[in-house]
Amino acid sequence: MDRLTNTIRPYAWGSTTAIPELLGTSPTGEPQAELWMGAHPGAPSRVDRGSGPVPLDQVIAADPRAELGSAAVERFGPRLPFLLKVLAAGSPLSLQVHPDLAQAAAGFADEEARGIPVDAPHRNYKDANHKPEMIVALTPFEGLCGFRHPQETADLLSGLGVDSLKPYVDILQAHPEAAALREVLTAVLGAERHAMAGTVNEAAEAAARRAAEGGPHADAYAAYAAIAHTYPGDPGVIAAMLLNHIRLQPGEALFLGAGIPHAYLSGLGVEIMANSDNVLRCGLTPKHVDVPELLRIVRFESADPGVLRPEASANGEELYTTPIEEFRLSRYALAAGGAPRALDDRTAQILLCTEGTATVRAIGTADEQQPELALAPGQSAYVPAGEQVQLLGEGTVFRATVVA
């Protein structure tokens, strides 16, 4: 097993305090958005096995079957198929959607054939993989996920009393669900920014007033007003009003599959995803928005976001169930003096402590002194396939691996 040295990504939307508070370090004054744990080539974790720090992706590439297990290599190829993060949103992220596996493969092949550089700002597909993801709240967490039912959105928009929103209200009330959602999103994102700015600003002011008045949509109105404050005049503010507003309490989770528009707004959480960079943006960003490709990927159907809660098992593992095989996320609530928790060793795993203290101890014969790692909040360990370990201590540990 290896202690991981991880990279913090300083994206502009990141919190200046949440990750330092988790790690017990002093804030730098700069945003700290994501702490990456894994073997993604953009910012791989580093391990030291006696000859100095080495990126984890290089360690795995040198002997993928020994590191990941033969079964995982056969199913997912010779790389760690997931990326684990601590995400700290201090302001809203871009409104976005991810392709499914077939769409990603086709889109990547097409852009490769057309010779678009992978780092080009107008490139949509950085790789051929899909990017399902899940966020587990560590603090109260706020976001947008999936389309609200058109009639509910029509009521919400009508409540703002903004005349220029009435055409959208009429469409949402008169057309079948998929057609209504597609037509409104197309109209909003296809309009010139300067032409939409007045509507966006008027809607934002009205949302702030409605939030202060209270009522059934008060929380959602407050969220949209806050988004507009961060992205004044952005048509994505109106697009965001089509989506379910959701609040997670610590321990609750949200799974985001292909084609589901979403945005994280605020809070600290543990995020896990398939190892991909494929993002199509819908707004709330200065980055490239490819409206035709976006409309091809989005699933135009309303749905309950479906808050997930962990399912406890007899061995103390609490599992967040998803339909994805590339990642499997669970947590352990360790009690002082409790029995050690033995972990399955069939695949590689990353262990992240988020509260208290935990020890990762190798399992061997009773007369041997076994190596162990102590983890404080924000610290993590990588355990290769086939290495038997157990957890003990007093705190909370998240375990990321693949479906065995």
N, C-alpha and C positions, 0 to 999 in steps of 0.2 A: 504494500500500500504506500501511497505517496501523499505528502501534503502538497496542496495546489497553491501556486502563486498566480493570482488572477489580475486581469486588467479591468480598470474602471473606464467606461466610455463616457466622455463629457458632452453629451448631446445638449443642445440649448434648452430643451424642455425638462431637463433633469432637476431634481431637488438639490439645493445646496447643503441640506442638513441630514436627510434621511439615511443615506448610506454611511456617512461619518458616525451618526448616532449608533447604527447597528454595529459598526466595527470598533467603536470606542476611540475614534480618532478626532482630531480637530478639523472643522470645516476649512476649506481653502478659500471660500468665497465664490468659487466657480461651480457650475452645475455638475453634479455627478449622477448620471442617468441610469447606467446599467453596469453591474458587476458580472462579467462573463466567466463561466466555468465549463470547460470542455475543450474540444479540439477543433473548433472552427478556425479556418486559416486566417480570418480577419483579426483575431485576437486570441490565439490559443493560450490555455493555461500552461504553466511551466512546472516541471518536476525536476528534482535533483536526486539522482541515484548514485551519487558519489563522484561524479566528474563535472559538476556544475549544472546550472539550470538548462533544461532542454525543453523546447515546445512539445506539448503533449501530442500534437498531430504527427510530429516526427517520430516520437516514441512508438506510437501505434503503427505508423507506416513501416517501421523496421521489422515488426513481427505481429501483424494484425491478428493472427489466430491465437497467439499466446495472450495478447492483451484483451481481445474482445470475446474470444471463444469461437470455435469453428461454426457453430449454429448461427451466431449473429453475423459472421462474415458471409456465410452462404445466403442469408436472407437480405442483408443490407449493404453488402460490399465491405471493403477493407478500411472502413472509417467509423468513428463513433457517430451513430445516426441521430443523436440529439444534442441540443445545446441548452444548458441550464443557466439561468440568470437571476440576480436580484434586480428588480426594476423599481426605480424611484421617480414617479411622475410629479414634478412640481408645477407643471402647466400642461394643457392638453397636447397629446400627440396627434399626428396627422390622422385624418379619417382614411381608412385603408381596407383592402381586401386581399386575400391570397388565392392563387389558383389551385386546382386539384392537380394530381400527379400527371395525368394525361395532358392537361393544358400547359403545365410547366414544361414538360418534355417537348411539346410541339412548339411552344413559344421560344424556348431556348434554341432549338434547332433552327427555327426561322431567322432569329436575329444573328445567330452564328453564320448562317448561309449568306446573309446580307452584309456581313462584315462589320457589324456595329460593335465597337469596342466594349468590353464588359464594364469598363468604368465610365462609359459615356453617360451624361446626365439624362438623356432621353431613352436609355435602355430600360426595358421592363423586366427582363428575365436574366438574373445573374447566374443561374444554374438550372439544372433540369429536374429539380426536386420540388415537392410540395412543402407547405409550411403550416400545417396545423399547429395550434398552440394552446396552452392553458395557463391561466394566471391564478395563483392562490394568494389571497390577501393576508398580509402580515399586520396591517393597520386597516382602519376603515378605508375602503377603496371605491372609487367612482369611475364609471365608464359608460360607453354606449355600445350596444350589441344587437345587431339584427334589426330588421324592419318591424316597426309597430304596425298593428292592423290599420289599413288605410282610413277607416271611419274614425278611429281614435285619433289619428294624426290630423284628420280634417277638423275634428273638434278642437284639438290643441291649437292649430293654426288659426281657426276662426276666433278663438278666445283672445288672440292678440289684437284683433280689430285693425289689422293693416290691410288696406284696400288692395295693394299690389300682390298680396298673397291669395286673393280670392280665386284667381284662375286655377291655382294648385288645389285649393279646397274643392272646387267644382270637379276637377279630374278625379280626385281621390274618392269622391262620393258617387260619381256616375259610372266609372269604368270598372271592369273586373280587376281583381287584386294585382296580378302580375303586370297587366297592361298599365294600370294606374301608377304603380310604383316606378316602372320603367319610364313612363312618359314624364313624370314629375322630375325624376333624377336627371333625365336627359336634358330637360329644359333648364334646370338649375345649373348644371355643370357646363352646358353648351353656351350659356349666355356670356357676353363680355363682362369682365369684372367690373368695369366702370359703370355698366348699365345696371348691375345688380347691387352696387354699393348702397344706394339709397334705401332699397328694400331691406337689405341686411341690417343697416344701422337702425332703421325704424323698427324692425322686428326685435332687435336686441333691446332697444329702449322699452318697448312694450313688454318684453319678457321680464325685464328687471322689475317693472311695476307690478306685473301679475305675481311674480315670486314674492314680493313684499306683502301683497294682499292675502297670500295663503290660498288654499283651495286644493283640489285633487291633482293639479299639474304643477304645483309650486316648486317642488324639487327639480323637475325637468326644466321649467322656465329659468330657474336660477342657474342651472348648468349651461343652458344655451346662452344666457347673458354673459356668463363667465368666459365661454368659448369666444364669443364675439368681442369681448374685451381684449383677448389675446390675439385674435385674428380679425381686426376691424375691416369690414367691407368684403370679406372672403365669402364667395358663394357657398363654400363648404359649410357655413353656419346654417344655411337653410337645408342643405342636404342632411346635416346632423339632426335636424328636427324631425326627420322621418324615422329615426332610430329609437329603440327602447333605451331609456335611461335606467341605469342599474347601480345599486350600492351593495357592496360586499362587506360583510363583517369579517374580522380575523378568522381564518380557517376555512372560509367559504371560497369557492373557486368558480371560474367561468371557462368553458371550453369553446374554442373558436375554430370551426371547420372551414373548409374551402367555400369561397363565394359569399361569406357572411361579412357585410360591412361592419366596422367597429372602430372604436377609438378609446384609449385609456385617458382619463382626465386628471386624476390625482390619487396619491396613495403609494404605499410600499408593498411589494408583493414578490413572491417567488414565481418565475415564469419558466416554462419548459416548452420546447418546440422542436420540430424536425429541423435538421441541420440545413437551412436554406436561407437565402436573402431575398426571395421573390416577394415583392410588395407592389401592388398597384394602388396608387393614391387617388382619393376622391375629393380632396380638398384639405383645408387647414394646414397648408404647407406652401413654401415658396418653390418646392421641387416640382418636377415634371408630372403633369396629370394627362395621361393618354385616355381621353374620354371614350373613343370607340372600343379600345381594348378592354377598358374597365367595364363597359356595358356588356361585353361578351362574357366576362368572368362572373359578374355579380349574380347571385341567386335572388330573383325578385319574388320573394315569398315572405309573409310575416311569420314570426315565430316567437314563442316565449324563450328568453335567453337561457333558462334552465340553470339555476344556481346549483352547483355541485357541493356536496358535503362528503367527507371521507367515510368510508365503510370500515369499521373495526374488524379485525380478525383475532383468533385465539392467541396468536403469538405477539400481539401488541402492535402489529403493523396496521396503519390506517391508510387505506388505498383510495385514491381519486380515480375512479373508473372512467376511461375514455375509449372510443373505438379505434384508437391509433396503436400500431405495433412498434413504431420507431421510438416511442418513449413510454415509460411507466413511472408515475410519481406517487410516492407515499410518504408518510411521516411517522415518527415515533415520538411519543411523549414519555420521556425517561424520568423515573422517580428515584429519589435518593434511596439507596439500599435495595432497589428493585433487582430482579434477576436480569442478567445480561440477555440481550436480544441477538440471537444468531441470525445472520443474513445469508440468503441464498447466494451461491457463488457461481451460478452457471453463466452469467454475463458480467461484463464490466459495469461498475457503478460509481456514481459520485455521491458523496455524503456531505450535506451542508448543515451546519449548526446555525440556528436562528435565534436561540434563546438559551440562557443558562450555560452549562458546560457539558461536554460529552467526550468520551474516550472511545476510540476505535482500536480494538485489540485483536491481534491475530490469534487464531485458534490452533493450538498444537498439543503436544503431550503435556501432562500435568507437571513433569519434572523439568520442563524447559522454561527459560525466561522468554516470554513472548513479546515481540515488538508492539508498541502501541503509539497512537497519536492523540494528543489532547486538542480538542477543538473548542474555541470560544465563538461567540456570535459573529457570523460573517465569514468564518473560516471553513475550509472544505478539504476533503480527501478524495483521492482516486484509488479505487480498488480494482485491479485487473481481474479478469475472469479466472476462476479456479482458486482464488485466494480466499480462504475462509476467515471471516472476521465476525466480531460481535460488538454490539453497542452497549455502553453503560454510562451512568452519570446522572445528572439532574438537569433536564432541559429538553429542547425540541430539535429534532434532526429530520431533515428531508432526505429521502433516498431517491435518486434518479437512475433508472436503468432502462432496459427494453423488455418487451413482452417475451418471456422465455418460451 
